[in-house]
Amino acid sequence: MTNGAGVRRMVTEFISNHRRQGELASALRAERFLLHVQPEVDLASGRIVAAEALIRWNHLDRGLLLPAEFVPFAEEHGMLPSIGAWVIGEAIASAAALRAIDPSFRLWFNVSAPELGDPHWFARLARHGDSLRGLGVEITESVAMRDLP
């Protein structure tokens, strides 16, 4: 039988998770996510030749949050596909603008294990067609070492 403290802890955790899910959903609707671009420099020429797109959440109360502060929660609660779709859309727009300046420029974005494990992910990505030109997917070590379904 569960004691009163255990029930209170479960209720508190449920309320906290529900609130955080609402904050993430609201952040998507209100465009509170940002893509920061980390440049890749060719050392021989000194030119920026590529970049990695890194998501950040501009939280209303907590400021700029790194992915480690919200991506695991989003993954656990089934919200990562929506965030991933936003990242792809923003990466496509950013890559197009950067390639207008330098047609050889490449922009990389990270993909999560659940996205790679989704049998429809590549088909959804392919629907973007030529707008994917100049984009690349980075598979992080943590994703590469993980068992995918």
N, CA, C and O atoms as a GROMACS GRO file, in nm:
protein
  596
    1MET      N    1   0.084  -0.118   0.000
    1MET     CA    2   0.000   0.000   0.000
    1MET      C    3   0.089   0.125   0.000
    1MET      O    4   0.189   0.130   0.072
    2THR      N    5   0.054   0.223  -0.079
    2THR     CA    6   0.132   0.346  -0.092
    2THR      C    7   0.101   0.439   0.024
    2THR      O    8  -0.015   0.457   0.062
    3ASN      N    9   0.207   0.498   0.081
    3ASN     CA   10   0.185   0.591   0.191
    3ASN      C   11   0.147   0.729   0.136
    3ASN      O   12   0.158   0.754   0.016
    4GLY      N   13   0.105   0.817   0.223
    4GLY     CA   14   0.061   0.951   0.183
    4GLY      C   15   0.169   1.033   0.117
    4GLY      O   16   0.142   1.106   0.022
    5ALA      N   17   0.293   1.021   0.165
    5ALA     CA   18   0.404   1.097   0.106
    5ALA      C   19   0.429   1.051  -0.038
    5ALA      O   20   0.458   1.134  -0.124
    6GLY      N   21   0.418   0.922  -0.064
    6GLY     CA   22   0.437   0.870  -0.199
    6GLY      C   23   0.330   0.920  -0.295
    6GLY      O   24   0.360   0.953  -0.410
    7VAL      N   25   0.207   0.927  -0.247
    7VAL     CA   26   0.097   0.977  -0.330
    7VAL      C   27   0.118   1.125  -0.359
    7VAL      O   28   0.101   1.170  -0.473
    8ARG      N   29   0.156   1.202  -0.257
    8ARG     CA   30   0.181   1.345  -0.278
    8ARG      C   31   0.294   1.367  -0.379
    8ARG      O   32   0.285   1.456  -0.463
    9ARG      N   33   0.400   1.285  -0.369
    9ARG     CA   34   0.511   1.296  -0.462
    9ARG      C   35   0.464   1.265  -0.605
    9ARG      O   36   0.503   1.335  -0.699
   10MET      N   37   0.382   1.163  -0.622
   10MET     CA   38   0.331   1.129  -0.756
   10MET      C   39   0.243   1.240  -0.811
   10MET      O   40   0.253   1.273  -0.929
   11VAL      N   41   0.159   1.297  -0.728
   11VAL     CA   42   0.072   1.406  -0.771
   11VAL      C   43   0.156   1.529  -0.809
   11VAL      O   44   0.130   1.593  -0.911
   12THR      N   45   0.254   1.562  -0.727
   12THR     CA   46   0.343   1.676  -0.755
   12THR      C   47   0.417   1.655  -0.887
   12THR      O   48   0.427   1.748  -0.968
   13GLU      N   49   0.468   1.534  -0.909
   13GLU     CA   50   0.539   1.503  -1.034
   13GLU      C   51   0.445   1.512  -1.154
   13GLU      O   52   0.483   1.564  -1.259
   14PHE      N   53   0.324   1.462  -1.138
   14PHE     CA   54   0.225   1.469  -1.247
   14PHE      C   55   0.195   1.614  -1.283
   14PHE      O   56   0.192   1.650  -1.400
   15ILE      N   57   0.172   1.697  -1.183
   15ILE     CA   58   0.142   1.839  -1.206
   15ILE      C   59   0.261   1.908  -1.271
   15ILE      O   60   0.244   1.987  -1.364
   16SER      N   61   0.381   1.879  -1.223
   16SER     CA   62   0.502   1.939  -1.280
   16SER      C   63   0.520   1.899  -1.426
   16SER      O   64   0.550   1.983  -1.511
   17ASN      N   65   0.502   1.772  -1.456
   17ASN     CA   66   0.514   1.725  -1.594
   17ASN      C   67   0.408   1.788  -1.684
   17ASN      O   68   0.437   1.827  -1.798
   18HIS      N   69   0.288   1.797  -1.634
   18HIS     CA   70   0.179   1.857  -1.712
   18HIS      C   71   0.210   2.004  -1.743
   18HIS      O   72   0.190   2.052  -1.855
   19ARG      N   73   0.258   2.076  -1.642
   19ARG     CA   74   0.294   2.217  -1.660
   19ARG      C   75   0.406   2.231  -1.762
   19ARG      O   76   0.400   2.318  -1.850
   20ARG      N   77   0.507   2.146  -1.752
   20ARG     CA   78   0.621   2.154  -1.844
   20ARG      C   79   0.581   2.120  -1.987
   20ARG      O   80   0.630   2.181  -2.082
   21GLN      N   81   0.492   2.022  -2.004
   21GLN     CA   82   0.441   1.990  -2.138
   21GLN      C   83   0.368   2.111  -2.196
   21GLN      O   84   0.383   2.142  -2.314
   22GLY      N   85   0.291   2.178  -2.113
   22GLY     CA   86   0.221   2.298  -2.158
   22GLY      C   87   0.318   2.409  -2.196
   22GLY      O   88   0.296   2.479  -2.295
   23GLU      N   89   0.425   2.424  -2.118
   23GLU     CA   90   0.526   2.526  -2.150
   23GLU      C   91   0.593   2.496  -2.285
   23GLU      O   92   0.614   2.587  -2.365
   24LEU      N   93   0.626   2.369  -2.310
   24LEU     CA   94   0.690   2.332  -2.436
   24LEU      C   95   0.595   2.355  -2.554
   24LEU      O   96   0.635   2.409  -2.657
   25ALA      N   97   0.470   2.314  -2.538
   25ALA     CA   98   0.372   2.334  -2.645
   25ALA      C   99   0.352   2.483  -2.673
   25ALA      O  100   0.344   2.525  -2.788
   26SER      N  101   0.344   2.562  -2.568
   26SER     CA  102   0.329   2.706  -2.581
   26SER      C  103   0.452   2.768  -2.648
   26SER      O  104   0.439   2.859  -2.729
   27ALA      N  105   0.570   2.718  -2.612
   27ALA     CA  106   0.694   2.770  -2.671
   27ALA      C  107   0.697   2.746  -2.821
   27ALA      O  108   0.744   2.830  -2.897
   28LEU      N  109   0.648   2.630  -2.864
   28LEU     CA  110   0.642   2.603  -3.009
   28LEU      C  111   0.546   2.700  -3.079
   28LEU      O  112   0.579   2.757  -3.182
   29ARG      N  113   0.428   2.718  -3.020
   29ARG     CA  114   0.328   2.808  -3.081
   29ARG      C  115   0.377   2.952  -3.083
   29ARG      O  116   0.352   3.025  -3.180
   30ALA      N  117   0.445   2.994  -2.977
   30ALA     CA  118   0.488   3.134  -2.964
   30ALA      C  119   0.627   3.159  -3.023
   30ALA      O  120   0.682   3.268  -3.010
   31GLU      N  121   0.682   3.057  -3.088
   31GLU     CA  122   0.815   3.069  -3.150
   31GLU      C  123   0.920   3.114  -3.050
   31GLU      O  124   0.993   3.210  -3.073
   32ARG      N  125   0.927   3.042  -2.937
   32ARG     CA  126   1.024   3.072  -2.832
   32ARG      C  127   1.152   2.989  -2.848
   32ARG      O  128   1.242   2.998  -2.764
   33PHE      N  129   1.160   2.909  -2.955
   33PHE     CA  130   1.282   2.833  -2.983
   33PHE      C  131   1.367   2.912  -3.080
   33PHE      O  132   1.317   2.988  -3.162
   34LEU      N  133   1.498   2.893  -3.069
   34LEU     CA  134   1.593   2.961  -3.156
   34LEU      C  135   1.691   2.859  -3.210
   34LEU      O  136   1.718   2.757  -3.146
   35LEU      N  137   1.745   2.886  -3.327
   35LEU     CA  138   1.857   2.809  -3.377
   35LEU      C  139   1.981   2.897  -3.368
   35LEU      O  140   1.986   3.004  -3.427
   36HIS      N  141   2.079   2.851  -3.294
   36HIS     CA  142   2.209   2.917  -3.291
   36HIS      C  143   2.298   2.843  -3.389
   36HIS      O  144   2.288   2.722  -3.403
   37VAL      N  145   2.385   2.915  -3.455
   37VAL     CA  146   2.470   2.855  -3.557
   37VAL      C  147   2.615   2.855  -3.507
   37VAL      O  148   2.672   2.960  -3.477
   38GLN      N  149   2.672   2.736  -3.500
   38GLN     CA  150   2.811   2.719  -3.459
   38GLN      C  151   2.894   2.698  -3.585
   38GLN      O  152   2.878   2.596  -3.652
   39PRO      N  153   2.980   2.791  -3.620
   39PRO     CA  154   3.052   2.783  -3.747
   39PRO      C  155   3.162   2.676  -3.749
   39PRO      O  156   3.220   2.641  -3.646
   40GLU      N  157   3.187   2.626  -3.869
   40GLU     CA  158   3.300   2.538  -3.895
   40GLU      C  159   3.395   2.615  -3.987
   40GLU      O  160   3.356   2.659  -4.094
   41VAL      N  161   3.518   2.631  -3.944
   41VAL     CA  162   3.614   2.714  -4.015
   41VAL      C  163   3.720   2.626  -4.082
   41VAL      O  164   3.776   2.536  -4.020
   42ASP      N  165   3.746   2.654  -4.208
   42ASP     CA  166   3.856   2.590  -4.280
   42ASP      C  167   3.984   2.660  -4.234
   42ASP      O  168   4.001   2.780  -4.258
   43LEU      N  169   4.072   2.588  -4.168
   43LEU     CA  170   4.191   2.649  -4.110
   43LEU      C  171   4.288   2.700  -4.217
   43LEU      O  172   4.359   2.798  -4.195
   44ALA      N  173   4.291   2.635  -4.332
   44ALA     CA  174   4.383   2.678  -4.436
   44ALA      C  175   4.345   2.814  -4.493
   44ALA      O  176   4.430   2.898  -4.518
   45SER      N  177   4.214   2.834  -4.514
   45SER     CA  178   4.169   2.959  -4.576
   45SER      C  179   4.114   3.059  -4.476
   45SER      O  180   4.108   3.178  -4.505
   46GLY      N  181   4.074   3.012  -4.357
   46GLY     CA  182   4.011   3.100  -4.259
   46GLY      C  183   3.864   3.125  -4.288
   46GLY      O  184   3.799   3.202  -4.217
   47ARG      N  185   3.811   3.061  -4.394
   47ARG     CA  186   3.670   3.080  -4.433
   47ARG      C  187   3.577   2.993  -4.349
   47ARG      O  188   3.612   2.882  -4.311
   48ILE      N  189   3.460   3.045  -4.321
   48ILE     CA  190   3.356   2.965  -4.261
   48ILE      C  191   3.293   2.885  -4.376
   48ILE      O  192   3.239   2.943  -4.469
   49VAL      N  193   3.301   2.752  -4.368
   49VAL     CA  194   3.256   2.668  -4.478
   49VAL      C  195   3.129   2.590  -4.446
   49VAL      O  196   3.062   2.539  -4.536
   50ALA      N  197   3.095   2.582  -4.319
   50ALA     CA  198   2.977   2.509  -4.277
   50ALA      C  199   2.940   2.555  -4.137
   50ALA      O  200   3.012   2.634  -4.075
   51ALA      N  201   2.827   2.504  -4.088
   51ALA     CA  202   2.786   2.537  -3.952
   51ALA      C  203   2.693   2.428  -3.901
   51ALA      O  204   2.633   2.352  -3.977
   52GLU      N  205   2.684   2.423  -3.770
   52GLU     CA  206   2.591   2.331  -3.706
   52GLU      C  207   2.480   2.414  -3.643
   52GLU      O  208   2.507   2.511  -3.571
   53ALA      N  209   2.355   2.377  -3.670
   53ALA     CA  210   2.240   2.446  -3.612
   53ALA      C  211   2.210   2.382  -3.476
   53ALA      O  212   2.189   2.261  -3.466
   54LEU      N  213   2.207   2.464  -3.373
   54LEU     CA  214   2.186   2.417  -3.236
   54LEU      C  215   2.061   2.484  -3.178
   54LEU      O  216   2.053   2.607  -3.174
   55ILE      N  217   1.967   2.404  -3.133
   55ILE     CA  218   1.842   2.459  -3.079
   55ILE      C  219   1.862   2.510  -2.938
   55ILE      O  220   1.939   2.454  -2.859
   56ARG      N  221   1.792   2.618  -2.908
   56ARG     CA  222   1.785   2.675  -2.773
   56ARG      C  223   1.639   2.712  -2.747
   56ARG      O  224   1.565   2.745  -2.839
   57TRP      N  225   1.599   2.706  -2.620
   57TRP     CA  226   1.464   2.746  -2.582
   57TRP      C  227   1.477   2.875  -2.503
   57TRP      O  228   1.541   2.878  -2.398
   58ASN      N  229   1.417   2.980  -2.554
   58ASN     CA  230   1.415   3.108  -2.485
   58ASN      C  231   1.296   3.107  -2.388
   58ASN      O  232   1.189   3.159  -2.418
   59HIS      N  233   1.318   3.046  -2.273
   59HIS     CA  234   1.214   3.027  -2.173
   59HIS      C  235   1.178   3.161  -2.110
   59HIS      O  236   1.266   3.242  -2.079
   60LEU      N  237   1.050   3.185  -2.092
   60LEU     CA  238   1.004   3.313  -2.039
   60LEU      C  239   1.061   3.344  -1.900
   60LEU      O  240   1.094   3.459  -1.871
   61ASP      N  241   1.071   3.243  -1.815
   61ASP     CA  242   1.116   3.266  -1.678
   61ASP      C  243   1.262   3.230  -1.654
   61ASP      O  244   1.330   3.292  -1.572
   62ARG      N  245   1.311   3.129  -1.726
   62ARG     CA  246   1.445   3.076  -1.698
   62ARG      C  247   1.551   3.120  -1.797
   62ARG      O  248   1.668   3.086  -1.782
   63GLY      N  249   1.512   3.196  -1.898
   63GLY     CA  250   1.610   3.243  -1.997
   63GLY      C  251   1.642   3.138  -2.101
   63GLY      O  252   1.560   3.050  -2.129
   64LEU      N  253   1.760   3.147  -2.158
   64LEU     CA  254   1.802   3.059  -2.266
   64LEU      C  255   1.840   2.921  -2.211
   64LEU      O  256   1.931   2.909  -2.130
   65LEU      N  257   1.768   2.819  -2.257
   65LEU     CA  258   1.792   2.683  -2.210
   65LEU      C  259   1.862   2.601  -2.318
   65LEU      O  260   1.827   2.609  -2.435
   66LEU      N  261   1.960   2.522  -2.276
   66LEU     CA  262   2.030   2.432  -2.365
   66LEU      C  263   1.945   2.307  -2.390
   66LEU      O  264   1.857   2.277  -2.310
   67PRO      N  265   1.970   2.235  -2.498
   67PRO     CA  266   1.890   2.116  -2.530
   67PRO      C  267   1.884   2.014  -2.416
   67PRO      O  268   1.780   1.951  -2.396
   68ALA      N  269   1.993   1.996  -2.343
   68ALA     CA  270   1.993   1.898  -2.234
   68ALA      C  271   1.888   1.928  -2.128
   68ALA      O  272   1.850   1.840  -2.052
   69GLU      N  273   1.842   2.054  -2.124
   69GLU     CA  274   1.744   2.093  -2.023
   69GLU      C  275   1.600   2.069  -2.066
   69GLU      O  276   1.509   2.081  -1.983
   70PHE      N  277   1.577   2.035  -2.195
   70PHE     CA  278   1.439   2.012  -2.237
   70PHE      C  279   1.421   1.897  -2.336
   70PHE      O  280   1.312   1.840  -2.343
   71VAL      N  281   1.524   1.861  -2.410
   71VAL     CA  282   1.507   1.755  -2.511
   71VAL      C  283   1.476   1.620  -2.448
   71VAL      O  284   1.385   1.552  -2.497
   72PRO      N  285   1.546   1.576  -2.342
   72PRO     CA  286   1.509   1.447  -2.283
   72PRO      C  287   1.363   1.443  -2.236
   72PRO      O  288   1.295   1.342  -2.252
   73PHE      N  289   1.317   1.553  -2.177
   73PHE     CA  290   1.178   1.559  -2.133
   73PHE      C  291   1.084   1.551  -2.253
   73PHE      O  292   0.984   1.479  -2.250
   74ALA      N  293   1.115   1.627  -2.358
   74ALA     CA  294   1.032   1.626  -2.479
   74ALA      C  295   1.029   1.487  -2.541
   74ALA      O  296   0.925   1.442  -2.589
   75GLU      N  297   1.142   1.420  -2.541
   75GLU     CA  298   1.149   1.284  -2.594
   75GLU      C  299   1.062   1.189  -2.512
   75GLU      O  300   0.984   1.112  -2.567
   76GLU      N  301   1.076   1.197  -2.381
   76GLU     CA  302   1.003   1.109  -2.290
   76GLU      C  303   0.851   1.128  -2.302
   76GLU      O  304   0.775   1.034  -2.281
   77HIS      N  305   0.807   1.250  -2.335
   77HIS     CA  306   0.665   1.280  -2.339
   77HIS      C  307   0.609   1.294  -2.481
   77HIS      O  308   0.502   1.351  -2.500
   78GLY      N  309   0.683   1.243  -2.579
   78GLY     CA  310   0.632   1.237  -2.716
   78GLY      C  311   0.624   1.370  -2.787
   78GLY      O  312   0.549   1.384  -2.885
   79MET      N  313   0.698   1.470  -2.741
   79MET     CA  314   0.691   1.603  -2.801
   79MET      C  315   0.805   1.630  -2.898
   79MET      O  316   0.807   1.734  -2.965
   80LEU      N  317   0.901   1.538  -2.908
   80LEU     CA  318   1.018   1.560  -2.991
   80LEU      C  319   0.987   1.568  -3.141
   80LEU      O  320   1.053   1.645  -3.211
   81PRO      N  321   0.890   1.494  -3.193
   81PRO     CA  322   0.860   1.508  -3.336
   81PRO      C  323   0.821   1.651  -3.375
   81PRO      O  324   0.861   1.698  -3.482
   82SER      N  325   0.745   1.718  -3.293
   82SER     CA  326   0.705   1.856  -3.324
   82SER      C  327   0.824   1.950  -3.318
   82SER      O  328   0.839   2.038  -3.402
   83ILE      N  329   0.909   1.931  -3.218
   83ILE     CA  330   1.028   2.015  -3.206
   83ILE      C  331   1.123   1.985  -3.321
   83ILE      O  332   1.181   2.078  -3.379
   84GLY      N  333   1.140   1.858  -3.356
   84GLY     CA  334   1.225   1.820  -3.467
   84GLY      C  335   1.177   1.879  -3.598
   84GLY      O  336   1.257   1.923  -3.680
   85ALA      N  337   1.046   1.880  -3.620
   85ALA     CA  338   0.989   1.939  -3.742
   85ALA      C  339   1.019   2.088  -3.746
   85ALA      O  340   1.049   2.143  -3.852
   86TRP      N  341   1.011   2.155  -3.631
   86TRP     CA  342   1.045   2.298  -3.627
   86TRP      C  343   1.191   2.318  -3.664
   86TRP      O  344   1.224   2.408  -3.742
   87VAL      N  345   1.280   2.236  -3.607
   87VAL     CA  346   1.423   2.247  -3.636
   87VAL      C  347   1.448   2.232  -3.785
   87VAL      O  348   1.523   2.310  -3.844
   88ILE      N  349   1.387   2.132  -3.847
   88ILE     CA  350   1.407   2.109  -3.991
   88ILE      C  351   1.360   2.230  -4.071
   88ILE      O  352   1.430   2.275  -4.162
   89GLY      N  353   1.244   2.283  -4.038
   89GLY     CA  354   1.193   2.401  -4.109
   89GLY      C  355   1.286   2.521  -4.096
   89GLY      O  356   1.314   2.589  -4.195
   90GLU      N  357   1.334   2.546  -3.975
   90GLU     CA  358   1.427   2.657  -3.953
   90GLU      C  359   1.561   2.633  -4.021
   90GLU      O  360   1.621   2.726  -4.076
   91ALA      N  361   1.609   2.509  -4.017
   91ALA     CA  362   1.736   2.476  -4.080
   91ALA      C  363   1.727   2.494  -4.231
   91ALA      O  364   1.821   2.542  -4.294
   92ILE      N  365   1.614   2.457  -4.290
   92ILE     CA  366   1.593   2.475  -4.435
   92ILE      C  367   1.600   2.624  -4.470
   92ILE      O  368   1.667   2.662  -4.566
   93ALA      N  369   1.530   2.707  -4.392
   93ALA     CA  370   1.530   2.851  -4.419
   93ALA      C  371   1.669   2.911  -4.400
   93ALA      O  372   1.713   2.993  -4.480
   94SER      N  373   1.738   2.871  -4.294
   94SER     CA  374   1.872   2.923  -4.268
   94SER      C  375   1.970   2.879  -4.376
   94SER      O  376   2.052   2.959  -4.422
   95ALA      N  377   1.963   2.752  -4.415
   95ALA     CA  378   2.054   2.701  -4.519
   95ALA      C  379   2.033   2.774  -4.651
   95ALA      O  380   2.129   2.806  -4.720
   96ALA      N  381   1.907   2.801  -4.685
   96ALA     CA  382   1.879   2.873  -4.810
   96ALA      C  383   1.942   3.012  -4.807
   96ALA      O  384   2.001   3.056  -4.906
   97ALA      N  385   1.929   3.082  -4.694
   97ALA     CA  386   1.986   3.217  -4.683
   97ALA      C  387   2.139   3.212  -4.690
   97ALA      O  388   2.201   3.296  -4.754
   98LEU      N  389   2.199   3.114  -4.624
   98LEU     CA  390   2.344   3.102  -4.624
   98LEU      C  391   2.398   3.059  -4.761
   98LEU      O  392   2.504   3.103  -4.804
   99ARG      N  393   2.324   2.973  -4.829
   99ARG     CA  394   2.367   2.928  -4.962
   99ARG      C  395   2.347   3.037  -5.066
   99ARG      O  396   2.410   3.032  -5.172
  100ALA      N  397   2.263   3.133  -5.040
  100ALA     CA  398   2.249   3.247  -5.133
  100ALA      C  399   2.378   3.329  -5.132
  100ALA      O  400   2.413   3.391  -5.233
  101ILE      N  401   2.449   3.329  -5.021
  101ILE     CA  402   2.576   3.399  -5.008
  101ILE      C  403   2.690   3.313  -5.061
  101ILE      O  404   2.778   3.361  -5.132
  102ASP      N  405   2.688   3.184  -5.024
  102ASP     CA  406   2.793   3.090  -5.065
  102ASP      C  407   2.725   2.958  -5.102
  102ASP      O  408   2.686   2.882  -5.014
  103PRO      N  409   2.711   2.929  -5.232
  103PRO     CA  410   2.642   2.807  -5.276
  103PRO      C  411   2.701   2.676  -5.224
  103PRO      O  412   2.632   2.574  -5.225
  104SER      N  413   2.826   2.676  -5.179
  104SER     CA  414   2.886   2.553  -5.128
  104SER      C  415   2.867   2.535  -4.977
  104SER      O  416   2.907   2.434  -4.920
  105PHE      N  417   2.804   2.633  -4.913
  105PHE     CA  418   2.787   2.629  -4.767
  105PHE      C  419   2.696   2.513  -4.727
  105PHE      O  420   2.597   2.485  -4.793
  106ARG      N  421   2.732   2.445  -4.616
  106ARG     CA  422   2.650   2.336  -4.563
  106ARG      C  423   2.611   2.366  -4.419
  106ARG      O  424   2.691   2.418  -4.341
  107LEU      N  425   2.489   2.334  -4.385
  107LEU     CA  426   2.438   2.350  -4.250
  107LEU      C  427   2.395   2.213  -4.199
  107LEU      O  428   2.319   2.142  -4.265
  108TRP      N  429   2.443   2.177  -4.082
  108TRP     CA  430   2.413   2.048  -4.021
  108TRP      C  431   2.315   2.069  -3.906
  108TRP      O  432   2.321   2.172  -3.837
  109PHE      N  433   2.227   1.974  -3.885
  109PHE     CA  434   2.140   1.977  -3.768
  109PHE      C  435   2.140   1.840  -3.704
  109PHE      O  436   2.161   1.739  -3.771
  110ASN      N  437   2.116   1.836  -3.574
  110ASN     CA  438   2.115   1.710  -3.500
  110ASN      C  439   1.982   1.639  -3.516
  110ASN      O  440   1.877   1.701  -3.531
  111VAL      N  441   1.990   1.509  -3.512
  111VAL     CA  442   1.869   1.427  -3.518
  111VAL      C  443   1.869   1.336  -3.395
  111VAL      O  444   1.973   1.288  -3.352
  112SER      N  445   1.750   1.315  -3.340
  112SER     CA  446   1.739   1.235  -3.219
  112SER      C  447   1.723   1.087  -3.254
  112SER      O  448   1.688   1.052  -3.366
  113ALA      N  449   1.749   1.002  -3.156
  113ALA     CA  450   1.732   0.858  -3.174
  113ALA      C  451   1.588   0.822  -3.211
  113ALA      O  452   1.568   0.740  -3.301
  114PRO      N  453   1.486   0.880  -3.144
  114PRO     CA  454   1.350   0.845  -3.183
  114PRO      C  455   1.318   0.884  -3.328
  114PRO      O  456   1.244   0.813  -3.397
  115GLU      N  457   1.373   0.996  -3.375
  115GLU     CA  458   1.349   1.035  -3.513
  115GLU      C  459   1.412   0.933  -3.608
  115GLU      O  460   1.350   0.892  -3.706
  116LEU      N  461   1.535   0.893  -3.579
  116LEU     CA  462   1.601   0.793  -3.664
  116LEU      C  463   1.530   0.658  -3.658
  116LEU      O  464   1.529   0.584  -3.756
  117GLY      N  465   1.472   0.628  -3.544
  117GLY     CA  466   1.400   0.503  -3.528
  117GLY      C  467   1.261   0.503  -3.589
  117GLY      O  468   1.199   0.397  -3.603
  118ASP      N  469   1.211   0.619  -3.626
  118ASP     CA  470   1.079   0.632  -3.687
  118ASP      C  471   1.088   0.590  -3.833
  118ASP      O  472   1.160   0.653  -3.910
  119PRO      N  473   1.017   0.485  -3.873
  119PRO     CA  474   1.029   0.437  -4.011
  119PRO      C  475   0.979   0.537  -4.116
  119PRO      O  476   1.008   0.522  -4.234
  120HIS      N  477   0.906   0.638  -4.074
  120HIS     CA  478   0.851   0.738  -4.168
  120HIS      C  479   0.932   0.867  -4.170
  120HIS      O  480   0.903   0.956  -4.252
  121TRP      N  481   1.032   0.881  -4.082
  121TRP     CA  482   1.106   1.006  -4.071
  121TRP      C  483   1.173   1.045  -4.201
  121TRP      O  484   1.162   1.160  -4.244
  122PHE      N  485   1.243   0.952  -4.265
  122PHE     CA  486   1.314   0.985  -4.388
  122PHE      C  487   1.216   1.022  -4.500
  122PHE      O  488   1.246   1.109  -4.582
  123ALA      N  489   1.101   0.955  -4.504
  123ALA     CA  490   1.000   0.988  -4.606
  123ALA      C  491   0.947   1.129  -4.584
  123ALA      O  492   0.928   1.204  -4.679
  124ARG      N  493   0.923   1.167  -4.457
  124ARG     CA  494   0.877   1.303  -4.427
  124ARG      C  495   0.984   1.405  -4.463
  124ARG      O  496   0.954   1.512  -4.515
  125LEU      N  497   1.109   1.371  -4.435
  125LEU     CA  498   1.220   1.459  -4.469
  125LEU      C  499   1.232   1.475  -4.621
  125LEU      O  500   1.255   1.585  -4.670
  126ALA      N  501   1.216   1.366  -4.693
  126ALA     CA  502   1.229   1.369  -4.839
  126ALA      C  503   1.122   1.457  -4.904
  126ALA      O  504   1.143   1.506  -5.015
  127ARG      N  505   1.010   1.477  -4.839
  127ARG     CA  506   0.904   1.563  -4.895
  127ARG      C  507   0.950   1.707  -4.913
  127ARG      O  508   0.889   1.783  -4.988
  128HIS      N  509   1.056   1.744  -4.845
  128HIS     CA  510   1.109   1.880  -4.859
  128HIS      C  511   1.187   1.898  -4.989
  128HIS      O  512   1.218   2.010  -5.029
  129GLY      N  513   1.218   1.786  -5.055
  129GLY     CA  514   1.280   1.789  -5.187
  129GLY      C  515   1.406   1.873  -5.194
  129GLY      O  516   1.496   1.860  -5.111
  130ASP      N  517   1.412   1.959  -5.297
  130ASP     CA  518   1.532   2.039  -5.323
  130ASP      C  519   1.563   2.139  -5.212
  130ASP      O  520   1.675   2.190  -5.205
  131SER      N  521   1.466   2.169  -5.126
  131SER     CA  522   1.494   2.264  -5.019
  131SER      C  523   1.592   2.206  -4.917
  131SER      O  524   1.642   2.278  -4.831
  132LEU      N  525   1.621   2.075  -4.927
  132LEU     CA  526   1.718   2.013  -4.838
  132LEU      C  527   1.862   2.035  -4.886
  132LEU      O  528   1.957   1.998  -4.817
  133ARG      N  529   1.876   2.094  -5.004
  133ARG     CA  530   2.009   2.118  -5.058
  133ARG      C  531   2.090   2.201  -4.958
  133ARG      O  532   2.044   2.303  -4.907
  134GLY      N  533   2.210   2.156  -4.932
  134GLY     CA  534   2.298   2.227  -4.839
  134GLY      C  535   2.279   2.188  -4.694
  134GLY      O  536   2.346   2.242  -4.606
  135LEU      N  537   2.187   2.095  -4.668
  135LEU     CA  538   2.164   2.050  -4.530
  135LEU      C  539   2.228   1.914  -4.508
  135LEU      O  540   2.236   1.832  -4.599
  136GLY      N  541   2.273   1.891  -4.386
  136GLY     CA  542   2.324   1.761  -4.347
  136GLY      C  543   2.272   1.727  -4.209
  136GLY      O  544   2.233   1.815  -4.132
  137VAL      N  545   2.272   1.600  -4.179
  137VAL     CA  546   2.225   1.552  -4.049
  137VAL      C  547   2.345   1.507  -3.969
  137VAL      O  548   2.429   1.431  -4.019
  138GLU      N  549   2.353   1.553  -3.846
  138GLU     CA  550   2.459   1.508  -3.757
  138GLU      C  551   2.400   1.408  -3.660
  138GLU      O  552   2.300   1.435  -3.593
  139ILE      N  553   2.463   1.294  -3.654
  139ILE     CA  554   2.422   1.190  -3.560
  139ILE      C  555   2.524   1.192  -3.447
  139ILE      O  556   2.641   1.159  -3.466
  140THR      N  557   2.478   1.231  -3.330
  140THR     CA  558   2.569   1.246  -3.216
  140THR      C  559   2.613   1.109  -3.165
  140THR      O  560   2.551   1.007  -3.195
  141GLU      N  561   2.719   1.108  -3.088
  141GLU     CA  562   2.771   0.984  -3.032
  141GLU      C  563   2.665   0.913  -2.948
  141GLU      O  564   2.653   0.790  -2.953
  142SER      N  565   2.590   0.990  -2.871
  142SER     CA  566   2.489   0.927  -2.785
  142SER      C  567   2.381   0.858  -2.867
  142SER      O  568   2.328   0.755  -2.826
  143VAL      N  569   2.348   0.914  -2.983
  143VAL     CA  570   2.250   0.852  -3.071
  143VAL      C  571   2.311   0.731  -3.140
  143VAL      O  572   2.246   0.627  -3.150
  144ALA      N  573   2.433   0.743  -3.186
  144ALA     CA  574   2.499   0.635  -3.259
  144ALA      C  575   2.520   0.512  -3.169
  144ALA      O  576   2.518   0.399  -3.217
  145MET      N  577   2.538   0.535  -3.041
  145MET     CA  578   2.564   0.424  -2.947
  145MET      C  579   2.435   0.362  -2.894
  145MET      O  580   2.439   0.262  -2.823
  146ARG      N  581   2.323   0.419  -2.927
  146ARG     CA  582   2.195   0.375  -2.874
  146ARG      C  583   2.132   0.270  -2.963
  146ARG      O  584   2.147   0.276  -3.085
  147ASP      N  585   2.062   0.174  -2.904
  147ASP     CA  586   1.989   0.076  -2.983
  147ASP      C  587   1.864   0.141  -3.037
  147ASP      O  588   1.785   0.198  -2.962
  148LEU      N  589   1.845   0.132  -3.168
  148LEU     CA  590   1.726   0.188  -3.231
  148LEU      C  591   1.627   0.076  -3.258
  148LEU      O  592   1.668  -0.037  -3.285
  149PRO      N  593   1.496   0.107  -3.250
  149PRO     CA  594   1.396   0.002  -3.275
  149PRO      C  595   1.402  -0.046  -3.419
  149PRO      O  596   1.325  -0.134  -3.458
   0.00000   0.00000   0.00000
